Amino acid sequence: MEKKTAEKEEKKQKKQRKQGKQILKERIESFPQHKVLLIVLDIIFINLSSFLALWLRFNMKISDIELWYVDSIVSAALVNTVGTVLIFAVLKLYSSLWRFASIKELVYVIEGCIASILLNIFFYFFTYKPIFRSYFLLYGASLFLLTCVSRFSYRLVRLLYRSNIHGRHVRNTMIIGAGEACNVVMKELELSTELDARICCVIDDDVKKQGTYIHGVKVVGGRDKILEYAERYAINEIIVAIPSASKVEQRKILAICQQVQGCELKILPGVYQLVNGEVSVSKLRNVEIEDLLGRDPIQITTEKIGRYVSDKVVLVTGGGGSIGSELCRQIAANGVRQLIIFDIYENNAYDIQQELKRTYPNLDLVVLIGSVRNGRKVNSVFEKYRPDIVYHAAAHKHVPLMEDSPNEAIKNNVFGTYKVALAADRYKTSKFVLISTDKAVNPTNIMGASKRMCEMIIQVFNNRSKTEYVAVRFGNVLGSNGSVIPLFRKQIEEGGPVTVTHPDIIRYFMTIPEAVSLVLQAGASAKGGEIFVLDMGKPVKIADLARNMIRLSGLKEGVDIEIKYTGLRPGEKLYEELLMEEEGLKGTENELIHIGRPLEFQEEEFLKDLEELYQEAYAETDQMKRIVKKIVPTYHLREADIIRDQKIQSGWKKDFQDTRTNLPTAFLNRGVADMDVAHYEEQMGKEEN
């Protein structure tokens, strides 16, 4: 029994020894080669420093060196070498990235050399070995110089190497901004093995910095000198390294930079990278058109929004679209109890579903496919999930397409909104937020008129329900489906022409996150009945937008690519308005967000008009725009659009005269897809009687 126990114990020890050897082997193999090289160099330099001290002391004549001093140094070599290497290790001189070495690493080298001198003093004091007093100073100086050579020579070699390999292919670079971000970017550009930038000059508006040097590069002046020095140095790359600058200031600087022909513009994204120590060349990105249109972002009280949606059941209709999907992202980030995405387009719904699952694995997410026009489907969703908050983003938004299909705009936008808003009241939803548009103001197209009716529905319901109804109105959204910017990009990639409808057409623009922040702020701040309006800054000429995008692509208008004016599209107007004169403006806690006063109109008459409109829409009337004009007095039908519609409608009546069929159709006439629950129950009751 004892023998078996002993054998067992011996096997266990063998196994432990084997594991220990394996761990040691792995550690040796994983030990970085550059550390081994530095240790070997230090061993050589430590001993070389001792003999250099002797050589210097005796006037650099080896024959004059007294042998007992040599014996003393040899006897101290082992202790000095091991001790100094350990001191260097404690001071992390084998762990630093020396390609990024700075003053801090230089201080570590000085501390290590001083500690090594003290080690030598103690050794010679306690061993009574003969040594001259100046040895310690000479040894320390030699060790310091040789250690600096081993650590900092990489940077010198790199600079010499860069000056010889690039030749004609080097990029002449101008950096705008002489702050900390510039300092970091310059160091990385100088040391990078992949980037071939030659920094020619730095621009900064601070007069105190002008005339000074950063890493040997002169700050030549303010922004007024950009064009002059770009020409002098043949600049082909400009880096805007002012992450703390406002969007307005960045836009002004970029507007000047754009005038430099054949120049690539790059920018650091934001100040938080500087604060977090994330400023680097990898964070640089090409200037996008959004930077040229940008303004200071809207400051939203995220804590207020968080408290508002936290632990709530939130429904987002049209949750797969540009605005809807961003709503879902920001809502999911604020601790929502359950998020329901409702969309007719399954591909978009699937994409946002997969994204949210990856980003928020613990999110209670429900994705449903359905149409807001289907009253029974909408009511079944409300009945099952009982949402506390509804963001209604589902709508047809493409102006020219809706001009050709006005009945669909009314069915989807007006009565889709009506059915969802009705379900919100029926199932005691706390708040209902409608996504509206600046095209609802004095509309010249059916899409804008339909959204104006949606705002009117919200006002009527808010006066008659315990649910708080609110609308949010904003302009064009950058990068959204159907936006002009993706269209221009595609046209530029294809070689043009870039199509603009009119040389004087202007639009307001905002980013998707800004739009969604406004929507969330509206939901959190609303008391019911408001139309929230964003101060969107100055409108942008679409023709200027096209020219900027052409220049950002490195092309010249009229030489490489043309701009073609195609004429205003059906329902399109030269400029959009965010507010009607009668609505007035009222401020909020956020100076960039305002409230438009609801318009006065006869609610009973409006509801009666909606009933007739519902019948006409599903009867596929060809007079929809004229009917809507009676309901929305501010809707302006252009004469050109009236003539165009008449031509189209006259063609309809000539075709497809015989519509008879032998296929079964009776059951379709009893469909309930476009009925709400009350209407459906009423119909079923009549059939039973």
Secondary structure, 3 states (H helix, E strand, C coil): CHHHHHHHHHHHHHHHHHHHHHHHHHHHHHCCHHHHHHHHHHHHHHHHHHHHHHHHHCCCCHHHCCHHHHHHHHHHHHHHHHHHHHHHHHCCCCCCCHHHCCHHHHHHHHHHHHHHHHHHHHHHHHHCCCCCCHHHHHHHHHHHHHHHHHHHHHHHHHHHHHHHHCHHHCEEEEEECCCHHHHHHHHHHHHCCCCCEEEEEEECCCCCCCCCEECCEEEEECHHHHHHHHHHCCCCEEEECCCCCCHHHHHHHHHHHCCCCCCEEEECCCHHHHHCCCCCHHHCEECCHHHHHCCCCCCCCHHHHHHHHECCEEEEECCCCHHHHHHHHHHHCCCECEEEEEECCHHHHHHHHHHHHHHCCCCCEEEEECCCCCHHHHHHHHHHHCCCEEEECCCCCCHHHHHHCHHHHHHHHHHHHHHHHHHHHHCCCCEEEEEEEHHHCCCCCHHHHHHHHHHHHHHHHHHHCCCEEEEEEECEECCCCCCHHHHHHHHHHCCCCEEECCCCCEECEECHHHHHHHHHHHHHHCCCCCEEEECCCCCEEHHHHHHHHHHHCCCCECCCECEEECCCCCCCCCCCCCCCHHHCCEECCCCCEEEECCCCCCHHHHHHHHHHHHHHHHCCCCCHHHHHHHHCCCCCCCHHHHHHHHHHHHHHCCCCCCCCCCCCCHHHHHCCCCCCHHHHHHHHHHHHC
